[in-house]
Amino acid sequence: MSEIQTTSTQPYLIRAWVEWCNDNGLTPYLSVRVDKTVLVPREFVKDGEIVLNISYDATSALKLGNDYIEFTARFGGVPRDIMVPVSRVVAIFARETGQGMGFPPPEDLLDDDADIAMAALEASSDKGEETAADAAPPVMQVVTSSDEPPAPDGNAPSRSGKGGKPSLKLVK
């Protein structure tokens, strides 16, 4: 039996999340892993990532294509052209609620994780230690600063009235 070749679902899911955010009055944000193929203002890149507001209010000429996301946005009052390969998007989420979706990391990051995992395994075999859990690739989760664990009785956490901004948190 032959394998069917299909296109990536990622650009379709990104467009669906943007539409859902717009329909619900929410602000869609993209988290992008930056490399030389990503055209963004480098001064706003932190730890190899940038978070972009892709709402229609914040962008001009937004194009959500199958290969690239392109638009113009203001950074510090200066209009800048932005071009992001869809494969570099690691998450899309609503700023106000933190609801969103993560995507598999770009292949070059998987290669880096594999190299790190191999190095950790080699180091542990020299010491006779088990570090398989330490070598697992990281998982990203969208959280808000007001996230609280559920109460012991299983009820929803109490909200202190402070609305937190969503951020990405590395979960191992």
FENJO-V447094 format. One line per field, one symbol per residue. phi: phi as a letter, one per 30 degrees, with the letter a starting at -180 (. if undefined). A space follows every 10 residues. Layout:
phi = ???
//
This chain:
phi = .cdddbddde dddddddddd eddciccdbc cbddbddccb dddcdbhibb ccdcdddcbb hdbcddcbcb acbcbiicdb dbbbdedcdc abadedcida bcbedeeddd dddddddddd ddddddcicc bdddddddcc bdbcdcdbdd dediddddcd jcdcddbcbd cc
//
